Each structure stands twice: as C-alpha cells, then as structure tokens.
Amino acid sequence: MLLFFCLLQALLQGTPAPHVLAITHIAVIDTSNGAVQPDSTVIIAQTRLAALGISGKVRIPKNAEIIDGSGKFLIPGLWDMHVHTSQLGQDLLPMFIANGVTGVRDMHSSWSAFEQIRAWNGGAQAWPRIVASGPGIDGPGSPKHGVLIVRNAAEARESVMLLKQRGAAFVKIYEMLSRESYDAIASQAAKEGLPFVGHLPLSVTIAEVLTAGQRSIEHCFSLLAACSPEPEIAKQAAAIGLAPPPERMSFWRARSERVIARYSSEHAKSLGAARAKNGVWIDPTLTVDRMQASLDDAVFLGRLDVKYMPQAVQARWKVPDGVLSRYFFWRESRRGRVQFAKELEALRIVYRAGARILPGTDTPVRFCLPGFGLHDELALLVQAGLTPTEALRAATRDAAEALNLAHEYGTVTAGKAADLVVLDANPLQDIHNLKAIYGVVLRGNFIPRGRLDTMLADIEKIARQPSRPAAGVGRPAGITPPV
C-alpha cells in the first residue's frame, strides 16, 4: 500500500517515480524469534520497506532496481548502543556502514559536538543514524571532559531541562553524582519524558537504581560491582573525584580488586531477576574489558583492522617499548583477565535469570573500532552464553525497543525504515557470519560489497596521512573507567 501511494503521488504530480528496490529470492530472518522465511521478495520504495512476501506472489514494479538474493540472508541493520562519534569525526563514520551497523547510540559529547552530530543525521552520506544524549551529567571532581557538573538537586533538574530543550534523546549519567542529584535527575527525566541511562553512581546502590527508572546500566564492571554482597562497595565516597590522578588510579584499581574478591554468583542470580522485573537493560561493553585483558597478547595487538585508524591513534595504541612499560601492561592484562572471566560469568547468570542485554562497544576506546567492534561484541556475547539468535536480536529488535524506535527499526517489516543488511551466510548458525556482508541497504539505497570495500580503502588512505586525532581517541587503558 505504501509503495502504491508513492507511485500514485509521483504520477499525479508529474514527477519521476520514486526509487524502488526489489530484493528477490532471499531468506528473511525474523529477529523476534529466529524464524527464517526462505525465497522471499522485499520491495523498498524510497527510504521505506514497502512490501514483502513469498517470491512470485509479490508484484515487482517495472521501474524497480532488482537485486538477486538467491542463497543470501536479509536482516535489519545492526545497532551499536555505546559509541562516542564526536571522538571519531565524520571521516570514520562509513566504517559503521561497511560493517552493517546502520544505527548507533552516542553516549556523551560536548555541546558543539552534539550540534555537529545532529547535523550528520538524515544526509545522503554513508553514515549511520545517530541517537545522541549530548553532554553527560556528573558530580564535582568528574574526570570526564565536557560533562555538565551538578552539585545539588536544583542544578541536576536544570541540566535535565536544558538537555530536553536542546534536543537530547536521553540523559547520560556518571559515577560522581551525589544521591541527591541522582534522585533529582530520575524525577526530572520522568517529567520531561527523557530516558536516563549510564554508569552506576558511587553514591547509589543497585537496589536503588533498579527502582529509580534508569533505563540501562553501562559497562560490565558496574554489573560485577552490583553482584557484590558488600553494599559499601557501591557506596564509596564520591570525593575520590577531587583527589590527584595517582590517587584516583589507585582507588579504581583497589576497588576492582575488592569487587572481584567479593563477587557472588547468588547475588548475580537475584540481580538478574530484579533487572528483568524492573526493565533495566545491561550494556556490558565487553570489548573494553576484553581489551584490558589482552594488552600482552601479540595476536590481539596485531589485528589488521587497526590500519583504518589515523596514524597518530595507532601510535598511541601500541604497547610502549621498555621493560617497565611492558611489565605494566603485563600486570594490567593479568588483572584484566581475572576481572573479565568474572564479568562473563556474571553476565551469563543475570541473562539466564531474565535480564536483557544491549550490545555496545565504547568506540573508539583502545582497539574498539567503528563497526568492527560491534562484531567483536556480539561474538563475546555468544561467548558469555547468548545464542547467535539472541545476540542478533539484541543488536536489532532489542536495540530499537530500548531506544523507543521499534516502530522504525529492528525487524524486516513493511512500513519500517529500509536500513538492512544482505549476508552471504546465515548468522543464526554462526554469529561470525554477520561479517559476510554482500551489501547494505541504507535509507533505501543498496551499497554493494565492492563499494563498501572502496569506502574502507578510502578510509585507509586517509589514515596513512599524518594527522592529529580527536581528543580522547585511544586513551590508555587502566587510567580511568570507561566512558
């Protein structure tokens, strides 16, 4: 019906018929339940999925561009639910599309970067849809750059209203908030109709977060801390943010060791059930913790996709030469491996107890690359105990639901936005098959594999040029918690 309306409108107005794309004889994957509908035909008019059904029963308009999907699989575009696009710059955004990531959730930027991010949406360039928070909110002593600092409930409420006024899609919070400020943010965000998400503040217990309305909790370390039977771990004095950097680094390292030592699988089970009841999502960003556990791994450090990052970033990501430097990274990696193993266990338990998962990467922290990082994250989710079907659902249908965009994205359904991925292999059999991309449909336009490769080649050429990376890209691991 949508396709017919578009064609009729063009005819009555005397304008050229809209662009129509038909993908024939393709297997469509239902990300809601993992069902596969073979030999289907999908019709796309302009930027919308107009119709789909069994091949031979769906009429293909005469003016349609036809893509033969025989032997291929169709899924919705993927979402990375934790990125920092302002630290990337527009030159690297096509890396998302080349990896089938057609949408991202931007989790903190300065006001000027936020305005630039909003301008990136809706253009003709090969960039993903960006749902952005604008500046995050934190308390005094925050180590984060560009955040809104609030000292009391009044300032917290004012910050939420300002974010709403300037077009933020949600509110992002950090660790250093006082309990008073946290409660004020929760209350004002509800009044403004803005979801609020973010870190687990030091001043708030997980039980309090679960009843405050926080939509998602970011990073697996927050999950691990919440699985400790010692409530004072979640009640550490936020005054540590006012301490000199060496003291802060020592604090976070000591806190990590306490959390690991006191982790309880029984608390993980009860936490999973509580999160399921209260509708709080977990965005574990496993890629960050895997990175911190792999800085002495030559295979990991030698990964080929690093070539797409600017030379200055590549240099900052390398493990420095020297006995002391290498010992530091070996020690950090050994501690990181212990923590990562506990995080995988905790995530597996809370997920099986009913908690819901979102896939995020914290791109572009060290070795977390646009697009490539999401494939790493989904593979790690499978390693943690999700099936390939569950991991794919998290990156499509569930991501759209968490963003209140299920009417637009997340499933291959007539009427929804035409952001799709055509695969050469079935991802339900092996999650790594998500990398076997034949082409991407972005806002109704088909981008074949050859053009995707050209996009990556162009990015690699830019990366070879001497340049200065955006602030924050490639920040060394182990100094501050993830962002």
N, C-alpha and C positions, 0 to 999 in steps of 0.2 A: 504494500500500500504506500509506503514512504517513497519507494522508487517511482511508482506510477505518478504520485503527486509531483515529484521533482521534474519528471519528464513533461507532464502536462503543463506545469507552470512555465517551463522554458519555452514550450511551443506557443502558448498564449502570449508571452511577452516578446516573441520573435527573437529570442536569444539562443545561442548554441546550447545544445543539450548538455547537461552536466556530465562530468567524467564518471564513467561506470566501469567497474572492475568485476570480473567473474572468475572465481577460482573453482575449477571443476574437478570432480572425481577425487576429492581429498577426504581424509579421515579427520573428522572434527572431534576434538576432545572436550568433554563436558567437565570443567574443572570443579563443579559442585560435587560430583560423585565418581569421577574417574571413568565414566562410560565413554565408549568410542563409537561414533556414528560413521561407518565407512561409506565410501562412494557418495560423498555429499557435494553439493554445489552451493557456493556462497556468493551473493550479489552485493556489491558495495556501490552506493551512489554518493558521490562527493565524499564527505567525511563520516558517513554512517553505514552501518551494516543494514542493508535494506531487506534482504530475504535469505533464507537458507532452507535446504531440504535435500531429498534424495535426487541425485543426478538423473536427468531425464524428466523429472516432474517439476523442475523449477525453470521458468522461462528466462532465457538469456537475451537481453536487449541486443538489437542489431549493432549498436554502436559500442558495445562493451569490449574492453581490453580483456582478453582471455588468458588465464594462467592455468596450465595443465598441472593439477595437483596429484596426479596418479602416483601412488606409493609414498605420499607425503602426509604430514600431520599438521593440523591447524590448532593453535592455542591463542588465548588472549595475550596481549603484550604484558611483559613482566614489570613488576614494581620493585624498586629498591627503597625501603622505608626508612633509611637513615643515611643521608648524604649531606655534604656541605658544598653546594655548587659554587658558591662565591669564592671558594678556595681553588676552584678548578679553572674558571674562565671559560668563555664560550668556545675556544678552540678545541677543548677536550670533550665537550658535550656529545658530539657524534659517536664517541666510544660507547655510550649507553646504547644508542640505536643499533650499532654494529653487533651488539650482544643481545638484541631482542628486548632491551629494557626501555619501554616507551613512557614510563612514568616514574617519578622519584618524589620522596618527601624530604624537603630541605629543612634541616633541624638547627637553624641558627645562622644569622648573618647580621651584618651591620645594617643600619637604615639605608645607606646609599646602595649597598649590595642588594638589599631587599627590593628596592625600586628597579634595579637592573634585572633581577630575576623575574619580576613580574613582566617586564618588557620582553623577556625571552619567550614567554608563553604565547602560543597562538600564531607564531610566524610560519613562514614557509621552509625554514631551515630544518635540517635533520637533528632536532633537539627534542628531548623528552618533555612531557607535561610535568611541570614543577608545582607542587603544592607546598607552600612555604610558611614558616612561622614568623619570619622577621627576627629581631633580636630576642635571645632568650632572657629569662629573668633569674637573677641570683642575689645573694646577700653580700654584705661587706666582706672584703677580702677575697672576692672571687678571682680565680686565676684565668678566667675566660676573657677573651678580648671582645669588646663591642656589646656586652650584655647590659641590660637595664638593672642597675643596682637599687634594691629596695631595702629600707631599714625598719619599716613598720607596716602595719596593715593598710594605712591610708595610701602610702606610696605603692604598695602592691596592687591595690584596687585601681589606682590611677594608671599604672603600667598596663594592666589588662584592658582598660578602656581605650588607652592610646593604641594598643595593638589592634583592637577591633576597629577603631576609627581609620587606621591606615591600611586596612585590608588584609591583615594576617589571617591565615586559615585556621590557626590553632596557636596555643601558648606552649612554649618550651620552658621547663624549669631546670634548675641545677641544685647542687648539693648544699650550698651555703645559706639557703633560706632559713629564717627562723620559723618556729612553729606558728607564730602569729601571722607572718607574711604568707606562709603556705596556706593556712586556712582562709585568708582573705583572697588569695588567688583562686582557690577552689570555689569559693562563694561567688566571686565576681565573674569568673569564667562561665559559671552556670547561668548567671543573669544575662550575660552577653551572648549566650548560645555558642561559645567557643570551646571546643575540646581542649583539655590541657594534658600534656604528656611530658616525659622527661626522666631525669635521674631520680634516685631515691635520696631525698634530703637527709642530712645527718641528724636533723632535729626531729624527725618523724619516724615512727615505727611502721613496719609493713602492714600491720593490722589497721593503723590509721589511714594509710594510703589506700587500702582496699575499700574503705568506706567513704573516701573523700571525693570520689568521682574521677580520679586520674585515669585517663584513657589507656595509656601504655607506659610501661617502665622500661627504660633503655639500658642495655648492656648487661651481660651475663654476670658481671661481678655484683651488680645490685641484686640479682636473683640469688647468688650464693650468700651474700650478706643477710638476705631475708630468710635464708634457711638455717640460720644460726639460732640455737636455743638461748643465747645471751642477749637480752634486749638492749643492754648498754652499747653493743656494737653499732646499733642503728641510732644511738643517742649521743654519739661523740660530739664534743663541743665544737660548734662551727667556728670558734675563734681561731682554729688552726689556719684558717684562710688568711689571717693577719700576720702569721709567722713568716720568717725569712724562708726563701725557697729550699735551702737544705733541710730545714725542719719539716716543711710540708712534704718533701720527698720521703723523709724518714717516717713521717706519720702514715702516708699511704702504704708504704712497704710493710710497716708493722701491722697496720690494720688488715692488709691482705693476709699476712701470716696468721693472725688471730682468727679471721673468718675461715680460712682453710682448716685450721686446727679444730674449730668448734662446729663445723658443718654437720648437720644431722639429716639423714635421709627421711626420718619420720616427720621432721618439720617440712621437708620438701613435699611430702605427700599431702599434708594438711594445707600447705600453701597452694598447691595445685588445685585442690578442691575449692579453696576460698577464692582464688582468682577466677575460676570458672563461674562461680556463683555471682561474683561482682562484675564480671565482664571486663576485667583488666587484661590487656594484651601484653605479651612479653616480646620485646625486640632485642634478642640477645647479642647481636653483632659479633658472632663467633669468629669472624675473620680477624678482628682486632686481637682477641685473646690467642688465637692460633698463631698470629704473627709474633706476639710477645713470647711464645713458646718455641719459636723457630729461628731466632736470630743467630744461632750457631749451626744451622742446617744449610749446607752448601747447595743442596738441590733447591730448597726454597728460595734462598738468596739469589740464585741464578735464573729465576723464572724469566721467560722470554718476553712476557707482556710488559715488563718494565720499560722496554725500548720506546713505548709510546709516551712516557712522561718526559718533561723537559730535562735537559742535561743537568741543570743545577739541582733538580729534585733527585735524580738518580745518584748524584754525588752525595747528597745528604742522607740517602737511604743506605749507602754502603756501610758495612761494619769497619770502623777505623782500624788502620794498622797499628801494631804495637801490642806488647804483651799485656799491659794493664787494660787497654781498651777491649781486647779480645777476652780477657778474664771477666770483665764487667758484663759483656754480652753473654758469655757462657753461664755466669751466675744467674743473670736475669732470665735466661732461657730455661735453666733448670727449675727455678722457682715458678716460671710461667707454665711449664709442662705439668707440674703438680696442680696448679690452680686450674688449668684448662681441663684436666681429667675430671676434677671435681665438678666443674661447670657443666660438662657434658652429662655427667651422672645426674646432677640436679635438674637439668633441662629435660632429660628423658623422664624423670619421675614426675615432675609437675605437668608435663604434657600428657602423660598417660593418666594422670589424675583429673584431667579436664581443662587445663589452662590452654589458651590459644596463643599461637606464635605468629610473629611477623618477621620477615627477612630484611635485615638492614646490614650495612657494611661499614658505616662511618667513613666512607670515601671522602677525602683522599688521605687518611692517615697512612702511616708507613706500610707499603706493599698492599694497600687496598685500592685497586684501580677501578675507574668507572666501568661499569658493565661486567668486566671480567670478575670483579669482586663479588657480584651477586651470584654468579655460577659457583664460586668458591663457597659462599654462604649456604646455598641450597645443598651442596654436597655435604657440608658439615652438619646441616640439619638432619640429613639422612643418616650420617654417622652417629648423631645423637639419638636416633631411634625413630624418626619420622619415616614413613614410606615415601617413595618418589611421588606418588599421587598426593599425599599430604603436603609435601614440600612445594609442589607445583601449585596446589590450592592456596597455600599461604602467600605465594608471590603474585597471585592473580585475584581470585574471588575474595579471599580474606583481606587482602590489602585494600581493595576497593571498598569493602564493608567498613573497615576501620577508618577510612577517610570520608565516610558518608557519601561515597561516589559509586555505590553498587548499581545505581540506575544508569551509569555511563560506562563503566569498565568492569573487568573481572571475569566475564563469561562471553562466549561467542553466541550472542543473542541478537535477534533482529531489533533494530532501533538504537542499539548502543554504538558508542564511538568505534570507528574502524581502525583500531590500533591492534594489530595481530602479528603473529609470527608463524611462518611456514617452516616446518622442520623436515629433515631427511630421515629422521628416525623417531621412534616412539619414546618419549621421556618417561612414561609410566613404567617402562621396563628397566630403564637406567637413567637416573637424573642427569648424568653427563651428556645424554642425547640432546639436552637443551642447547648445547653448543653447536649442534649440527644444523645450523641455520641456512635454509635455502633462500630465504628472503624475508623482509619485514614490510608489513603494511602500516604506514604511518600517516594518520589523518587521511586515510583513503587512498594513498599513493603507494604503489608497490616498489620497493627498493630491492633489486635482485642481489644475489651474493657477490657478483662482480663489482657492483657499485659499493657495497659495504666494504669490500676489500680495498677499493680505491680510497674510501674515506679513511680507513686505518692507515693506508700508505701515506696519505697526505698529512695525517697527524704525526706519523713517524718522521717525516721530513721536517716538520715544524720543531719536533723535539730535538733534532740534531743541531738546531740553531742555538747559539749561546743566548740564554735568556735568564731572567730573574723570576723565580716562581712567586705566586701569590703568597701573602703572609699566612703561615700556618701549615702549608703543604709540607708533608714529610717530617713533621715534628718528631724528634727522637722518642722511642718508647720508654716507658718506665719512669718518666719525669712527672707527668700529671695524668689523672684518669682520663678516659675517652671523653669526647665531646658529643 
